[in-house]
Amino acid sequence: MATTFVSVPLKKASEVDLFKPLSKFIGATYPSGESQAEYVRAAEEVNKLRKSAVGRPLDKHDSSLDTLLRYYDQLCAIEPKFPFAENQLCLTFTWKDAFDKGSLFGGSVKLALASLGYEKTCVLFNVGALASQIAAEQNLENDEGLKSAAKYYQLATGVFQHIKDSVLSALNREPTMDISPDTVGTLSLIMLAQAQEVFFLKAAADKMKDAIIARLANQAADYYGDAFKQCQYKENLPKYFYFQEVLPVLAAKHCMMQANAEYHQSILAKQQKKFGEEIARLQHGTDLVKTIASRYDEYINVKDLSDKISRALTAAKKDNDFIYHDRVPDVKDLEPIGKASLVKSTPVTVPMSQKFTDLFAKMVPLAVQQALSIYNQRRADLVNRMIAQMRESTNLTNGILASLNLPAAIEDISGDSIPQSILEKSSSVIRQGGLQTIDQLIRDLPDLLQRNSEILDESMRILEQEEITDNELKTKFKERWQRTPSNELYKPLRADGANFRNTLNRAVQADKVVRERYAAHSEIIALLCKPEAELNTAIPSGNPTRSLQGSEVVTLLKTLLASLNEVKKERETLENDLKSVEFDMSSKFLTALAQEGAINEEAISVTELDRIYGGHTDKVQKNLKKQEELLANIQTAHEEFSKSTQSNTDANQREEILKKLAAAHDQFVELVANLREGTKFYNGLTEILLKFQTKCSDIVFARKTERDELLKDMQQSMAREPSAPNLATPAYQTAVSINESTSGPTPAPRTVFQPKPQPPARPPPPSVGSTYAPTSYGTVTGTSAPASAPTSAPVSASPALIGGTGMPSQAQGPPYPSYQGYPGYYQMPMPMGYGQFGYGQYNMPYVYQPPGQPPFQSAQQPQQPGYPYPQQQYYQQ
């Protein structure tokens, strides 16, 4: 029994470079080093794998199918690790419709989407298609071939079913017809029916019980019937030539499987001595194979099955007629044959290939990356908050000591020399470059600001320009322009741009504050930078009380100041410790993702930060509390010290200058720190803005590519559409009225060519011994013609009559294809009596008349106005 199995054609993909965008994202996300280089090499391997899977024709072999499966597995593996989206990592994939063969000018239907889910769906479709092709190539004469065919058909069934369930959620727009739920659902039913047929063939080859074989065949027939109905009743499927070819195969398979079920059930009936049922089932099987042979012989050859059933029916009838005489029941009265399904669709579970190795195994998923990013931000906020708290305390300490002129007050005993603390501060400022350092840092700030502003402006400009173009095309093509509007797609990017703009504005305000502070303290800082001799001259001399040398209050102040310096040094150590704490949270987040399927970042981060930084927080608070106690004791001792000193004008002026010099040092240190921090901020922001600009450029380029593809598709679509509008049906083609229904159809108007000039009639031959002579062409002289007989007239002046019926001839319209199955073929109904060569269905044939008798004359038909019947020989040459 020769049979035919249906296979599915592959989709064709356009070339896409995966390496460039993936490597760019890797370079922007991961620090340079061994890990980054490894990820870049993995991106190159993924690009090669795609070319092997969809960039070349595939053989109908296991190795080609495994390549497709490995590429699908790799897509599933990288999907959670890269931000594939139109406004992030934008990759546009273009695939052609597998069943649409296109037209001469329009090309085939294709769809381009910036969606990894679309790529996965199309690759999975090719997995099912290639599995069906490999299954159809198997040798079903041996056991291995049957097992392989069943395996591949069940794989194709599961794949197409998975696409049906997931395609609409994977895409953000209407898919092409080949991957639509209706189409892949139909293909899944076809593959399921073919897998069941393979199980039937194996059961028959293994000589299993006829009851089991009949059930398997009946189930296969049921599956084929469902697939046939699915193909027939889905309005979009029959338009494909592919499904026009598949429909008769499914119908034939349905009948063939029913015939097989009836045959094996008849054997079971014979074994149960139900000879009438045996004959009834064999007769039904005979009718089924006759149907196949008469309608679907070009698709399936059932000669062997027909002969087998025919022999069994002949023997059964003979035995029943001569021996058993059992009543043959009607087919409708027979007990239904049971069903047994052994097929099961193979579920799509990743990895699908046993040879799959994740090229990005060391890269954490995107959810973990995002959680790590938020965690790092929380950690930075916590550390910066504690460091800022300690620095504020240091600035407060310096301000209080400067206001108390400490430690310069207890060091200035002679009254005419520079205190040691002032000399140390002066040397420190001079070593750091003094005013020149501040001036240079301030001069650099505008250039850094301008550079960042230009980068941000350019990024927003290219987005604005692309959005204007998209809006213009949307206005022009209206509903034809089916893609995500740019103003919606760019909302996250515009929000990021607005945040960057606000950050720059705040930086400008901070720069203004720094400049104002510098202008207020630049004069005293310049004095602090002078040489020791000039600085000593600038400081007024005083006459403090020398008796305070070695007093108890001075000793107490020195002790308290020394303790305060220890507290400040401890604070510097704490700051370095806070900055150096490192803890990898990847394992925590990965564990949470594996166990719960999601990451509660806030709960995990807060718990871990408290555990890691809890001890450091306690140390910082103890340090700050100790500083408060020391400052309180220093202020109390200083009040006692001030009461013991002599107060005069020179001493007061000297004390004020020393206070200002001490404060100038603190201001210098703070200004330099702020300016350097601002420079670092601008440089860091430049890197971030460059990445933002690259991101904007990439998405605009991807949108441009998508726009060009969409315009091309629209041009092809418009080329396939009819160029002329639908015209109203002419009056002569409409149905005739009731009053005119008996006069026959009105022939279509056509050009009537004038006949060529005809030669004169041939003269009659001479009469020699004849009793009659023709007087003219078409008359006989033996009997005179009736007076009422019509005289011959030119052809152009008489209506065209067919077979003497008086009915006008049918106009010769455009030729219609005569072969069956032509899409759009409809047989034109012809008027009664129509004949191509003038002989109607009911015309009387020409009868030879013996000499001397008048020819047969039909009843004269009334003349009707109409178009003359154009003879072929009258057409212009």
Salt bridges, closest charged atoms under 4 A:
GLU38 OE1 - LYS362 NZ 3.66
ASP66 OD2 - ARG70 NE 3.36
GLU79 OE1 - LYS120 NZ 2.78
GLU86 OE2 - ARG703 NH1 3.72
GLU119 OE2 - ARG50 NE 2.77
GLU137 OE2 - LYS60 NZ 3.67
ASP143 OD2 - LYS147 NZ 3.27
ASP143 OD1 - LYS202 NZ 3.16
ASP178 OD2 - LYS11 NZ 2.53
ASP182 OD1 - LYS234 NZ 3.59
GLU197 OE1 - LYS253 NZ 2.91
ASP206 OD2 - LYS202 NZ 2.81
ASP210 OD1 - HIS264 ND1 2.92
ASP222 OD2 - LYS339 NZ 3.17
GLU262 OE1 - ARG281 NH1 2.97
GLU262 OE2 - HIS284 ND1 3.04
GLU277 OE2 - ARG281 NE 2.89
ASP307 OD2 - LYS303 NZ 3.02
ASP358 OD2 - LYS81 NZ 3.05
ASP412 OD2 - ARG654 NE 2.35
ASP457 OD1 - ARG501 NH2 2.56
GLU458 OE2 - ARG461 NH2 2.71
GLU464 OE1 - ARG494 NH2 3.23
GLU466 OE2 - ARG483 NH2 3.20
GLU467 OE1 - ARG494 NH2 2.36
ASP470 OD1 - ARG483 NH2 2.96
ASP470 OD1 - ARG703 NH2 3.72
GLU534 OE1 - LYS530 NZ 3.99
GLU575 OE2 - ARG391 NH2 2.66
GLU575 OE2 - LYS579 NZ 3.33
GLU582 OE2 - ARG379 NH2 3.86
GLU601 OE2 - ARG378 NE 2.93
GLU608 OE2 - LYS588 NZ 3.70
GLU608 OE1 - ARG611 NH2 2.78
GLU655 OE2 - LYS659 NZ 3.87
GLU656 OE2 - LYS659 NZ 3.99
ASP666 OD1 - HIS665 ND1 3.35
GLU670 OE2 - ARG517 NH2 3.31
ASP698 OD1 - LYS24 NZ 3.10
GLU706 OE1 - ARG483 NH1 3.62
GLU706 OE1 - ARG703 NH1 3.74
ASP708 OD2 - LYS704 NZ 3.36
ASP708 OD1 - ARG707 NE 3.87
GLU709 OE1 - LYS110 NZ 3.75
GLU721 OE2 - ARG480 NH2 2.91
